[in-house]
Structures are given as structure tokens and as C-alpha cells.
Amino acid sequence: MMMSIQLENLTLQTQRGKVIETLVKDVSLSLPRGKILGIVGESGSGKSLTVKSMMGIVPKEVRVAYDRLELEGKPLLDYDRLPMAMIFQDPMTSLNPLRKIGYHLEEIIDRFSPGLSAGERMEKMIDMLNKVGISNPEQRLNQYPFEFSGGMRQRILIAMALLAEPRILIADEPTTALDVTIQAQILALIKGLQESLGLTVIIVSHDFGVIAGLCDQVMVMRSGQVVEEGTVEDIFTNPLHPYTQELLRAARLDGKWGPQSLSVYPSGPLVAVSETHSVRKELE
């Protein structure tokens, strides 16, 4: 099976005075083409730094080292020609409030499709806004970010990412700043685009419900290291690491799955597992 991403032994370090601090240590991942990987863990676990390092957008004081990083079977040599795009968690801070939406979209087209005529650019922008579920796209191009809701701004960020024509899409906490109803819509949109465009997706989240409903594979991180990985079914029905078990226990909603069931896991019903079916139903 063709791998979209193969990363081996990623280590990220920063130096403060004479002290070298390791932020991420020996992280490896391998993701087949067309699959969705969820990276989950608490704040500060190194999730976002890991994916940002693959994009080449970590802070300059962070030292990046790895044994191998291949995209679709080829070593990564040029960050300016990545077949990857990223959606960030806060759509408001990711958009220039003084620029219209059309400016943001055209900026991406200028970089990735510079040979298009003015008419072709307009057609491409309108088509992309339609794909991400924004109505009246001609009118929307002339509006500013503050004229959109949080969910609509996130759709615009997804449109911008797709205009880069990526084969790999990274979503870094894409629903954190949104209310629950809009979260489901954005996740359904990402899932639909992944299927229709044949994208490989990496989604970073601290929300097990998001991971359960969307992903094929799961990687659990803690303190800059991978503590467990497997299919979504494996992680949710038979977690092996105590930290994964603790995260799942913390995510329960109805209190039926208590600490005592950890020793005989997976005896009792796990809310996150039942949620998986409801979230997946919403995505279908």
C-alpha cells in the first residue's frame, strides 16, 4: 500500500541558556494514502509541534531532526513545494481582518496557480467556495472576515488550504473555537472532501469524540512522545497504555464506565465508542 507520509524518529529541541529542552522525542508515523490519522493528547503533548515540523513552520529556535521524512515515497527536500496544506484552529487570527475574502483566496492562487487568467481565477474561487458550502460566493468574495460566523470563517480556511491543491491535508484543532453544532458540520465537510478528493488527512485534537468519529488510525501523545497507536477500533475498545485509558475515562459522559472497569477493560460500555457511531452517522 502506498504511503502518503513516512516519518521516523522526529526529535524537536530548543535551548534556553545552557539547558537543552526536548519538546518531541523519537516520534514516528506512517500513514497510507487516503486514510485519516488522528493525533490526540492533552495540551503541551507535542501534537501541533509534530505536524508543524512536517510543514516546516516551527519557531526558528526549535531544532528539527529526523531519520527519514518521505511524502508519497519521495524524501522531503523542498518545503516550498510541499503537497501538503494546513488548517489552523482559530479562523479569526488566521485571516487578515483588513482584507476581503477574495484577496485571501487569490493570494493562494497567485502562488500555486500563477498562470491562470483573471476569469479562470474567479471561476476557481467561486467553485472552491461552493465546495466548502458557502452560498452566494460572488458576493462573499467582497466581504471581510468579521462579516462571517466562526464556522463560515473555518470553511474559508479550508477553501484556502484546498486551493493549494494538496494531497495531504493537516487540520490542527479545526473545531476548538466553534460551538458543538458547527463542529459537526466542519467535521462532516472535512470527511466529505477527503472522500471526494482522495485526500490523506492528519487531524490534531484533544477531543476523543472528534477522533472516534472521523479517523481510521489514532496516535496518542504524552510529554512529546507517542505512548500508543493503532486503529480507531483498537484504541477505543482495547487501549493498552494507562495514559490512553485515563484519557478515555476522562472523556466519558454518563459515568457508567468507572475506574474499576479499567482492570477488566473493555467490560463495560464506553461512551466514546457509542459516540463513534452517532458521530459517524452525522458524517455520512
C-alpha positions as CSV (number, residue, x, y, z in Angstrom):
1,M,0.0,0.0,0.0
2,M,1.3,3.4,-1.0
3,M,2.2,5.6,2.0
4,S,1.4,9.3,1.9
5,I,3.7,10.1,4.9
6,Q,6.5,8.2,6.5
7,L,8.3,9.9,9.4
8,E,10.9,8.2,11.5
9,N,12.4,9.4,14.8
10,L,11.4,13.0,14.8
11,T,13.0,15.0,17.6
12,L,12.4,18.6,18.4
13,Q,14.6,20.5,20.8
14,T,15.1,24.1,22.0
15,Q,17.9,25.6,24.0
16,R,17.4,28.1,26.9
17,G,20.7,29.3,28.1
18,K,22.8,26.2,28.6
19,V,19.8,23.9,29.0
20,I,18.6,21.9,26.0
21,E,14.9,21.1,26.3
22,T,13.4,18.2,24.3
23,L,9.9,19.1,23.1
24,V,9.3,16.0,21.0
25,K,11.3,12.8,21.1
26,D,11.5,9.9,18.6
27,V,8.1,10.3,17.1
28,S,7.4,8.1,14.1
29,L,4.3,7.7,11.9
30,S,3.3,6.0,8.7
31,L,0.0,6.8,7.0
32,P,-1.4,5.1,3.9
33,R,-2.8,7.2,1.1
34,G,-6.4,8.2,1.5
35,K,-6.6,7.5,5.3
36,I,-7.2,9.7,8.2
37,L,-4.9,9.8,11.2
38,G,-5.9,11.4,14.5
39,I,-3.2,12.6,16.8
40,V,-4.6,13.0,20.3
41,G,-3.3,14.1,23.7
42,E,-3.5,16.8,26.3
43,S,-2.3,20.4,25.8
44,G,1.5,20.5,25.6
45,S,1.9,16.9,24.5
46,G,3.7,17.9,21.3
47,K,0.8,17.2,18.8
48,S,0.8,20.5,17.0
49,L,4.6,20.8,17.0
50,T,4.9,17.4,15.4
51,V,2.6,18.3,12.4
52,K,4.0,21.8,12.1
53,S,7.6,20.4,11.8
54,M,6.4,18.4,8.8
55,M,5.3,21.6,7.2
56,G,8.5,23.5,8.1
57,I,6.7,26.1,10.2
58,V,8.1,25.6,13.7
59,P,9.7,28.6,15.5
60,K,13.2,29.3,14.4
61,E,14.7,28.5,17.8
62,V,13.4,24.9,17.6
63,R,15.9,22.4,16.2
64,V,14.3,19.7,14.0
65,A,16.0,16.3,13.5
66,Y,14.6,13.1,12.0
67,D,16.0,9.9,10.4
68,R,13.5,10.0,7.5
69,L,10.6,12.1,6.2
70,E,9.1,10.9,2.9
71,L,6.0,12.2,1.2
72,E,4.5,9.7,-1.2
73,G,7.7,7.8,-1.4
74,K,10.0,10.7,-2.0
75,P,12.3,12.4,0.5
76,L,11.2,15.9,1.6
77,L,13.8,18.2,0.1
78,D,11.9,21.5,-0.5
79,Y,9.4,23.0,1.9
80,D,8.3,25.4,-0.8
81,R,6.9,22.5,-2.9
82,L,5.0,20.6,-0.3
83,P,2.0,18.5,-1.4
84,M,0.5,19.5,1.9
85,A,-1.7,22.2,3.3
86,M,-2.8,23.0,6.9
87,I,-6.0,24.3,8.6
88,F,-5.4,26.1,11.8
89,Q,-7.6,26.2,14.9
90,D,-8.5,29.9,15.1
91,P,-10.0,31.1,11.9
92,M,-10.2,34.7,13.0
93,T,-6.5,35.1,13.7
94,S,-5.6,33.2,10.5
95,L,-7.4,35.8,8.3
96,N,-6.3,39.4,7.8
97,P,-9.3,41.5,9.1
98,L,-8.4,44.3,6.7
99,R,-8.5,42.2,3.6
100,K,-11.6,40.9,1.8
101,I,-12.1,37.1,1.4
102,G,-11.3,37.3,-2.3
103,Y,-7.9,38.7,-1.5
104,H,-7.1,35.8,0.7
105,L,-8.2,33.2,-1.9
106,E,-6.4,35.0,-4.8
107,E,-3.2,35.1,-2.8
108,I,-3.2,31.3,-2.7
109,I,-4.0,31.1,-6.4
110,D,-1.1,33.5,-7.2
111,R,1.3,31.1,-5.5
112,F,0.1,27.8,-6.7
113,S,-1.7,28.5,-10.0
114,P,0.1,31.7,-11.3
115,G,-0.7,31.1,-14.9
116,L,-4.5,31.5,-14.7
117,S,-6.3,34.4,-16.3
118,A,-8.5,36.7,-14.2
119,G,-11.6,34.9,-15.4
120,E,-10.1,31.5,-14.5
121,R,-9.1,32.7,-11.1
122,M,-12.6,34.0,-10.4
123,E,-14.1,30.7,-11.5
124,K,-11.7,28.7,-9.3
125,M,-12.5,30.8,-6.3
126,I,-16.3,30.5,-6.8
127,D,-16.0,26.8,-7.3
128,M,-14.0,26.3,-4.2
129,L,-16.4,28.4,-2.0
130,N,-19.2,26.2,-3.3
131,K,-17.3,23.1,-2.5
132,V,-16.9,24.1,1.2
133,G,-20.6,25.0,1.5
134,I,-20.5,28.8,1.2
135,S,-23.6,30.2,-0.6
136,N,-23.6,33.3,-2.8
137,P,-19.8,33.0,-3.4
138,E,-19.6,36.0,-5.8
139,Q,-21.0,38.3,-3.0
140,R,-18.9,36.6,-0.3
141,L,-15.6,37.4,-2.1
142,N,-16.2,41.1,-1.5
143,Q,-16.9,40.7,2.2
144,Y,-14.5,40.9,5.2
145,P,-13.8,38.2,7.8
146,F,-15.8,40.0,10.5
147,E,-18.9,39.6,8.4
148,F,-18.7,35.8,8.7
149,S,-19.5,33.5,11.6
150,G,-16.8,31.3,13.1
151,G,-17.9,28.3,11.2
152,M,-18.0,30.2,7.9
153,R,-14.5,31.5,8.5
154,Q,-13.3,28.0,9.1
155,R,-14.8,27.0,5.8
156,I,-12.9,29.8,4.2
157,L,-9.7,28.5,5.7
158,I,-10.5,25.0,4.3
159,A,-11.1,26.6,0.9
160,M,-7.7,28.3,1.1
161,A,-6.0,25.1,2.0
162,L,-7.6,23.2,-0.9
163,L,-6.6,26.0,-3.4
164,A,-3.0,24.9,-2.7
165,E,-4.1,21.6,-4.4
166,P,-2.7,19.4,-1.6
167,R,-2.7,15.6,-1.5
168,I,-2.2,15.7,2.3
169,L,-4.4,17.9,4.5
170,I,-3.4,18.7,8.1
171,A,-6.1,20.0,10.5
172,D,-4.8,21.4,13.7
173,E,-7.7,21.5,16.3
174,P,-10.1,22.7,13.5
175,T,-13.2,22.8,15.7
176,T,-11.8,24.1,19.0
177,A,-13.1,27.7,18.5
178,L,-16.5,26.5,17.3
179,D,-19.7,25.6,19.1
180,V,-20.8,21.9,19.1
181,T,-23.4,22.2,16.3
182,I,-20.9,23.9,14.0
183,Q,-18.2,21.4,14.9
184,A,-20.2,18.5,13.5
185,Q,-20.7,20.5,10.2
186,I,-17.0,21.2,9.8
187,L,-16.0,17.6,10.6
188,A,-18.6,16.4,8.0
189,L,-17.2,18.8,5.5
190,I,-13.6,17.6,6.1
191,K,-14.7,13.9,5.8
192,G,-16.7,14.6,2.6
193,L,-13.8,16.5,1.0
194,Q,-11.4,13.7,2.0
195,E,-13.5,11.2,0.2
196,S,-14.4,13.2,-2.9
197,L,-10.8,14.5,-3.5
198,G,-9.0,11.4,-2.3
199,L,-7.1,13.3,0.4
200,T,-4.9,11.9,3.1
201,V,-5.7,13.7,6.4
202,I,-4.0,14.2,9.7
203,I,-6.2,15.8,12.4
204,V,-4.8,17.0,15.7
205,S,-7.3,17.1,18.6
206,H,-7.6,16.7,22.3
207,D,-11.3,15.6,21.8
208,F,-11.7,11.9,21.6
209,G,-15.2,12.3,20.2
210,V,-13.7,14.0,17.1
211,I,-11.1,11.3,16.7
212,A,-13.6,8.5,17.2
213,G,-16.0,9.8,14.6
214,L,-13.5,10.8,11.9
215,C,-10.3,8.8,11.9
216,D,-9.0,5.4,10.7
217,Q,-5.9,5.4,12.8
218,V,-5.0,7.0,16.1
219,M,-1.7,8.1,17.7
220,V,-1.7,9.1,21.4
221,M,0.9,11.5,22.6
222,R,2.1,12.5,26.0
223,S,5.0,14.7,27.0
224,G,6.4,14.8,23.5
225,Q,6.3,11.0,22.9
226,V,4.0,8.5,21.3
227,V,2.6,6.3,24.0
228,E,0.2,4.2,21.9
229,E,-1.0,3.9,18.3
230,G,-3.4,1.7,16.4
231,T,-6.7,1.6,14.5
232,V,-9.5,3.7,15.9
233,E,-11.3,0.4,16.9
234,D,-8.2,-0.8,18.8
235,I,-7.7,2.4,20.7
236,F,-11.3,2.7,21.7
237,T,-12.1,-0.9,22.6
238,N,-8.7,-2.1,23.9
239,P,-6.4,0.6,24.9
240,L,-3.2,-0.8,26.4
241,H,-1.4,2.2,27.9
242,P,-2.6,3.6,31.2
243,Y,-2.5,7.2,29.9
244,T,-4.8,6.2,27.0
245,Q,-7.1,4.5,29.4
246,E,-7.1,7.6,31.6
247,L,-7.9,9.9,28.7
248,L,-10.8,7.7,27.7
249,R,-12.1,7.6,31.2
250,A,-11.9,11.4,31.5
251,A,-13.9,11.6,28.2
252,R,-16.9,9.6,29.5
253,L,-20.2,11.4,29.7
254,D,-22.6,9.2,31.6
255,G,-20.4,7.8,34.4
256,K,-21.2,4.2,33.5
257,W,-17.5,3.4,32.8
258,G,-15.7,3.8,36.1
259,P,-12.1,3.3,37.3
260,Q,-12.9,-0.2,38.4
261,S,-13.6,-1.3,34.8
262,L,-10.0,-0.5,33.7
263,S,-8.7,-3.7,35.1
264,V,-11.1,-5.8,33.0
265,Y,-11.3,-3.5,30.0
266,P,-13.4,-3.4,27.9
267,S,-16.1,-4.9,30.0
268,G,-18.5,-2.0,30.4
269,P,-19.9,0.2,27.7
270,L,-17.7,3.0,26.8
271,V,-19.5,6.2,25.9
272,A,-16.8,7.3,23.4
273,V,-17.5,4.1,21.5
274,S,-21.2,4.7,21.3
275,E,-20.5,8.2,20.4
276,T,-18.4,6.9,17.5
277,H,-21.5,5.5,15.8
278,S,-23.5,8.7,16.3
279,V,-20.7,10.9,15.0
280,R,-20.0,8.7,12.1
281,K,-23.7,8.7,11.3
282,E,-23.6,12.5,11.3
283,L,-20.6,12.4,8.9
284,E,-22.3,10.0,6.4
